[in-house]
Amino acid sequence: TIEFTGALHATVVKQVRLKNPSSKTLMYNAILVGRDADDFSLPKGNTVTIAPKRQTSINVEFTSRFLRPAEAMLLMISKTVGGIDGATLAFSLKSEVKHIEPADILKCRSPCYEL
C-alpha cells in the first residue's frame, strides 16, 4: 500500500522503485484503476523500461479533491521483450487529507436580525 497524505487540493508525489534482477530488459505498462483513479496520475507516462540488473523509479501523483479518502490500484502489466515476461505487479493507492488550507478569508459585518 502506498499512502498519500497532505492538505486538501495539494498534490502529493510518491515514488515506486522497481528492480530488475534478470539479465534481460523488462518492460511494463502502468494502468491506474479503481473508484478514484482519475485523482492519481503518472506524469512520466504509462510505459516503464527497466534495464538488466538495474532499477528505476516511477512517480505517482495524487491531487485531493474531496475530504473522503481516495482509493485506486496501480497495475504494472509486463510486456514481452525478447521472450521475457515479468510478473504483474499491483499496488494499492490510498489517500488521507490531514488539514485544510483556506483559499481566502473574508471579513464582513451584518446584523444578526432585524425587527
C-alpha positions in Angstrom: 0.0 0.0 0.0 1.2 3.5 -0.9 -0.2 6.2 1.2 -0.6 9.8 0.1 -1.1 12.3 2.9 -1.4 16.0 2.6 -3.7 19.1 2.5 -6.9 19.4 0.6 -6.2 20.3 -3.1 -2.5 19.7 -2.6 -0.5 17.5 -5.0 1.5 14.7 -3.3 4.1 12.8 -5.2 5.4 9.3 -4.3 8.0 7.1 -6.0 7.7 3.4 -6.7 11.1 1.7 -7.1 11.2 -1.3 -9.5 14.2 -3.6 -9.7 15.1 -6.0 -12.5 17.2 -8.9 -11.2 17.3 -10.7 -14.6 19.8 -10.4 -17.4 17.1 -9.3 -19.9 15.3 -6.0 -20.3 11.8 -5.8 -18.7 9.0 -3.5 -19.9 5.8 -2.7 -18.1 2.6 -0.9 -19.0 1.2 1.0 -15.9 -2.6 1.3 -15.5 -4.5 3.2 -12.8 -7.8 1.6 -12.0 -10.5 2.0 -9.3 -13.1 4.4 -7.9 -10.7 7.4 -7.6 -8.2 6.5 -10.4 -8.8 9.9 -12.0 -7.3 11.7 -9.0 -4.0 9.8 -9.5 -1.6 10.2 -12.4 1.7 9.0 -13.9 3.4 12.2 -15.0 6.2 10.5 -16.9 3.8 8.3 -18.9 2.5 4.7 -18.8 5.4 2.8 -20.1 8.4 1.7 -17.9 11.5 0.1 -19.2 14.0 -1.5 -16.7 17.5 -2.4 -18.0 19.0 -5.7 -16.9 20.4 -5.8 -13.4 19.1 -2.2 -12.8 16.4 -0.4 -11.0 14.2 2.5 -11.9 11.6 4.7 -10.1 8.2 5.9 -11.3 6.4 8.9 -9.9 2.8 8.6 -8.9 1.0 11.9 -8.3 -2.2 12.5 -6.3 -4.3 15.6 -6.1 -7.0 15.6 -3.5 -10.4 17.0 -4.4 -12.5 15.7 -1.5 -12.2 15.2 2.2 -13.0 11.5 2.0 -10.1 9.0 1.4 -9.4 8.2 -2.2 -8.5 4.6 -3.3 -7.2 3.2 -6.5 -4.9 0.4 -7.8 -1.6 0.8 -9.8 -1.3 -2.2 -12.0 2.1 -2.9 -13.7 1.5 -5.3 -16.6 4.5 -6.8 -18.2 5.1 -6.5 -22.0 7.0 -9.3 -23.7 10.6 -8.2 -24.7 12.8 -10.8 -26.3 10.6 -13.7 -25.0 10.9 -12.5 -21.3 7.8 -11.7 -19.3 7.9 -10.0 -15.8 5.4 -10.7 -13.1 2.3 -8.5 -13.0 2.6 -6.1 -10.0 -0.3 -4.5 -8.1 0.0 -1.6 -5.7 -2.9 -0.2 -3.5 -3.0 3.6 -3.5 -4.8 5.3 -0.6 -5.0 8.9 0.4 -5.8 10.9 3.6 -6.4 14.6 3.9 -4.7 15.8 7.1 -5.5 19.5 7.0 -7.3 22.2 5.0 -5.7 25.5 4.0 -8.2 28.3 3.5 -8.4 29.7 -0.1 -9.2 33.1 1.2 -10.5 34.9 4.3 -13.4 37.4 4.0 -14.5 39.9 6.7 -18.0 41.2 6.7 -20.4 42.9 9.1 -24.0 42.1 9.2 -26.8 42.5 11.8 -27.9 39.2 13.4 -31.6 40.0 12.8 -33.9 42.9 12.0 -37.2 43.7 13.7 
